[in-house]
């Protein structure tokens, strides 16, 4: 039987993943820790002296990989996104990317209805409609990798010839941009497009200490940073502000 052993250098330690066929964990445990350590040592001989640190099965966690999704992501007053709506394989670490893109799409589609109190179930349906295609496409890619690579490797002990697509990428390195883009950005990248938030209510002006004595209550010129709001200066002792005056907003809508 073939082996797939994944090592991630976390700086202070190595995070390890040992891929096994589904349903074979009990057989692995029955063979004992010594046999398990020997399997790991054959997969990564450079760390053979470290596997003795796994002294009991409590140090080993079984992660059962599932790829599925809900038929409906929403109900009145409820929207599920990310892993709550679709379970992903850990292959490529794409699940977190997909979850963040779900969140951005939700914000883009729901910000305005929420702001004006007009949110309906139809708006929630729009989120699922937009994110359904990239979810399905990503899951199909995961299933392809699982069936065409993992199962072939685990099912044979005499080695596996790389897929034609892999050999093609090895021959033409620029083609590696395609899987890199799909893994890094996904099938439908999302960008924040929510309505611009209202400006902050406080702004600052830097003025000289000598100017402070000349300040009089009354409407100030249109604020430099937030031109849609008028601001009003207030008087203060020069020693208190040491060269800085605050603008306190007045007559602001909302």
C-alpha positions as CSV (number, residue, x, y, z in Angstrom):
1,X,0.0,0.0,0.0
2,X,1.3,3.5,-0.8
3,X,1.8,6.2,1.7
4,X,1.1,10.0,1.8
5,X,2.9,11.8,4.6
6,X,2.5,15.6,4.9
7,X,4.9,17.7,6.9
8,X,4.5,21.5,7.7
9,X,7.3,23.3,9.5
10,X,5.7,25.5,12.2
11,X,9.0,26.8,13.4
12,X,9.1,25.3,16.9
13,X,7.6,22.0,15.8
14,X,6.5,20.0,12.8
15,X,2.8,19.5,12.1
16,X,2.3,16.1,10.5
17,X,-0.5,14.5,8.5
18,X,-0.6,10.8,7.6
19,X,-3.2,10.0,4.9
20,X,-4.9,6.6,5.2
21,X,-7.8,5.0,3.4
22,X,-11.2,5.5,5.0
23,X,-12.1,2.8,7.5
24,X,-8.5,1.7,8.1
25,X,-7.8,3.5,11.4
26,X,-8.8,0.6,13.6
27,X,-6.4,-1.7,11.7
28,X,-3.7,0.9,12.1
29,X,-4.2,1.0,15.9
30,X,-4.4,-2.8,16.1
31,X,-0.9,-3.0,14.6
32,X,0.5,-0.9,17.5
33,X,2.4,2.4,17.9
34,X,5.7,0.7,17.1
35,X,4.4,-0.3,13.6
36,X,2.9,3.2,13.2
37,X,6.2,4.8,14.0
38,X,8.0,2.5,11.6
39,X,5.6,3.6,8.8
40,X,6.3,7.3,9.6
41,X,10.1,6.6,9.6
42,X,9.9,5.1,6.2
43,X,8.0,8.1,4.9
44,X,10.4,10.7,6.4
45,X,13.7,9.1,7.4
46,X,15.3,12.4,8.5
47,X,13.0,12.5,11.5
48,X,13.1,8.8,12.4
49,X,14.5,9.5,15.9
50,X,11.6,11.8,16.8
51,X,8.6,9.5,16.3
52,X,9.2,7.8,19.7
53,X,7.7,11.0,21.2
54,X,4.3,9.7,20.1
55,X,3.9,7.5,23.2
56,X,0.1,6.8,23.1
57,X,-2.8,7.1,20.7
58,X,-4.1,10.2,22.5
59,X,-1.4,12.1,20.6
60,X,-2.9,11.0,17.3
61,X,-6.1,12.7,16.0
62,X,-8.3,11.2,13.3
63,X,-9.6,13.7,10.8
64,X,-12.4,12.2,8.7
65,X,-12.5,14.2,5.4
66,X,-16.0,15.0,4.1
67,X,-17.0,17.0,1.1
68,X,-20.7,18.0,1.1
69,X,-23.0,21.0,1.2
70,X,-26.5,22.1,2.3
71,X,-29.3,22.2,-0.2
72,X,-30.5,25.5,1.3
73,X,-28.2,27.9,3.2
74,X,-30.9,30.2,4.7
75,X,-34.1,30.5,6.6
76,X,-35.9,33.7,7.7
77,X,-33.5,35.5,10.0
78,X,-30.6,32.9,9.4
79,X,-27.8,32.6,6.9
80,X,-25.2,29.9,6.9
81,X,-21.9,30.4,5.1
82,X,-18.4,28.9,5.2
83,X,-18.1,25.4,6.8
84,X,-21.6,25.8,8.2
85,X,-22.9,25.6,4.6
86,X,-20.4,23.5,2.9
87,X,-17.7,21.1,4.3
88,X,-14.5,21.1,2.3
89,X,-11.5,18.8,2.1
90,X,-8.3,20.2,3.8
91,X,-6.4,19.7,0.5
92,X,-4.8,23.0,-0.5
93,X,-6.3,24.9,2.5
94,X,-9.0,26.3,0.2
95,X,-11.8,26.0,2.8
96,X,-10.7,29.2,4.7
97,X,-10.5,31.1,1.4
98,X,-14.0,30.0,0.4
99,X,-15.4,31.0,3.8
100,X,-13.9,34.5,3.6
101,X,-15.3,35.0,0.1
102,X,-18.7,33.9,1.4
103,X,-18.5,36.6,4.1
104,X,-17.5,39.3,1.6
105,X,-20.3,38.3,-0.8
106,X,-22.7,38.4,2.1
107,X,-21.6,41.9,3.2
108,X,-21.8,43.2,-0.4
109,X,-25.4,41.9,-0.9
110,X,-26.8,42.4,2.6
111,X,-25.3,45.7,3.8
112,X,-27.8,48.0,2.1
113,X,-30.9,46.0,3.0
114,X,-29.7,45.7,6.6
115,X,-29.0,49.4,6.7
116,X,-32.4,50.4,5.6
117,X,-34.3,47.7,7.4
118,X,-35.5,46.0,4.2
119,X,-33.8,42.6,4.5
120,X,-35.9,39.7,3.2
121,X,-35.4,36.0,2.6
122,X,-34.9,36.9,-1.1
123,X,-31.7,38.7,-0.2
124,X,-30.4,35.7,1.7
125,X,-31.2,33.6,-1.4
126,X,-29.0,35.9,-3.5
127,X,-26.0,35.0,-1.3
128,X,-26.4,31.3,-1.9
129,X,-27.1,31.8,-5.6
130,X,-23.8,33.8,-6.0
131,X,-21.7,31.4,-4.0
132,X,-23.1,28.2,-5.2
133,X,-21.0,27.9,-8.3
134,X,-17.6,28.5,-6.7
135,X,-18.5,26.1,-3.9
136,X,-19.5,23.3,-6.3
137,X,-16.5,23.9,-8.6
138,X,-14.1,23.8,-5.6
139,X,-15.6,20.6,-4.3
140,X,-15.4,18.9,-7.6
141,X,-11.7,19.8,-7.8
142,X,-11.2,18.3,-4.3
143,X,-13.0,15.1,-5.4
144,X,-10.8,14.9,-8.5
145,X,-7.7,15.2,-6.4
146,X,-8.9,12.6,-3.9
147,X,-10.0,10.1,-6.6
148,X,-7.2,10.5,-9.1
149,X,-4.3,11.1,-6.8
150,X,-4.9,10.0,-3.2
151,X,-6.7,6.8,-4.0
152,X,-4.2,5.8,-6.7
153,X,-1.2,6.4,-4.4
154,X,-2.8,4.6,-1.4
155,X,-3.9,1.7,-3.5
156,X,-0.5,0.8,-5.0
157,X,2.8,0.0,-3.5
158,X,4.9,0.0,-6.7
159,X,4.7,3.7,-7.3
160,X,2.4,5.8,-9.4
161,X,3.2,7.7,-12.6
162,X,2.3,11.4,-12.3
163,X,-0.9,12.4,-14.1
164,X,-0.6,13.9,-17.6
165,X,-1.7,17.3,-16.3
166,X,1.0,17.2,-13.7
167,X,3.6,16.3,-16.3
168,X,2.4,19.0,-18.6
169,X,2.8,21.6,-15.8
170,X,6.3,20.3,-15.1
171,X,7.2,20.7,-18.8
172,X,5.6,24.2,-19.1
173,X,6.1,25.9,-15.7
174,X,4.0,28.9,-16.6
175,X,0.9,26.7,-16.5
176,X,1.4,26.4,-12.7
177,X,-0.3,29.8,-12.5
178,X,-3.7,28.2,-13.3
179,X,-3.9,25.9,-10.2
180,X,-2.2,28.5,-8.1
181,X,-4.9,31.0,-9.0
182,X,-7.7,28.5,-8.4
183,X,-6.2,27.7,-5.0
184,X,-5.3,31.2,-3.9
185,X,-8.3,33.2,-5.4
186,X,-10.9,30.6,-6.2
187,X,-13.3,30.3,-9.1
188,X,-15.1,33.5,-8.2
189,X,-13.0,36.1,-6.3
190,X,-15.0,38.5,-4.2
191,X,-14.1,42.2,-3.5
192,X,-15.6,44.5,-0.9
193,X,-18.2,46.6,-2.6
194,X,-20.4,47.7,0.4
195,X,-21.7,51.3,0.4
196,X,-19.3,53.8,1.9
197,X,-19.7,54.1,5.6
198,X,-20.7,57.5,7.1
199,X,-17.6,59.7,8.0
200,X,-16.4,59.8,11.6
201,X,-18.0,62.4,13.8
202,X,-14.8,64.1,15.0
203,X,-12.0,65.7,13.1
204,X,-8.9,67.6,14.1
205,X,-7.3,70.9,12.9
206,X,-3.7,71.8,13.8
207,X,-3.4,75.5,14.3
208,X,-0.9,77.7,16.0
209,X,-1.2,78.7,19.7
210,X,-1.6,82.3,18.7
211,X,-4.7,81.5,16.6
212,X,-6.5,80.0,19.6
213,X,-7.4,83.4,21.0
214,X,-9.0,84.4,17.8
215,X,-11.5,81.5,17.7
216,X,-15.1,82.6,18.0
217,X,-18.1,80.3,18.3
218,X,-19.9,79.9,15.1
219,X,-20.0,77.9,11.9
220,X,-16.6,76.9,10.7
221,X,-15.7,76.4,7.0
222,X,-16.7,73.1,5.5
223,X,-14.6,70.4,7.1
224,X,-11.5,69.6,5.1
225,X,-11.8,65.8,5.5
226,X,-15.6,65.4,5.6
227,X,-16.9,68.0,3.1
228,X,-20.5,66.9,3.4
229,X,-20.7,67.9,7.1
230,X,-20.3,71.3,8.7
231,X,-18.3,71.5,11.9
232,X,-18.2,74.1,14.6
233,X,-15.1,75.1,16.6
234,X,-15.3,75.6,20.4
235,X,-13.1,77.8,22.5
236,X,-10.4,76.5,24.8
237,X,-7.5,77.9,26.7
238,X,-4.2,77.9,24.7
239,X,-2.3,76.1,27.4
240,X,-4.8,73.2,27.4
241,X,-4.6,72.3,23.7
242,X,-0.9,73.3,23.1
243,X,-1.4,74.1,19.5
244,X,-4.3,71.8,18.6
245,X,-8.0,72.5,18.4
246,X,-10.9,70.0,18.1
247,X,-13.8,70.4,15.8
248,X,-17.0,69.4,17.3
249,X,-19.7,68.4,14.8
250,X,-23.0,70.2,15.0
251,X,-26.2,69.9,13.0
252,X,-25.2,66.5,11.5
253,X,-27.9,64.4,9.9
254,X,-28.2,61.0,11.7
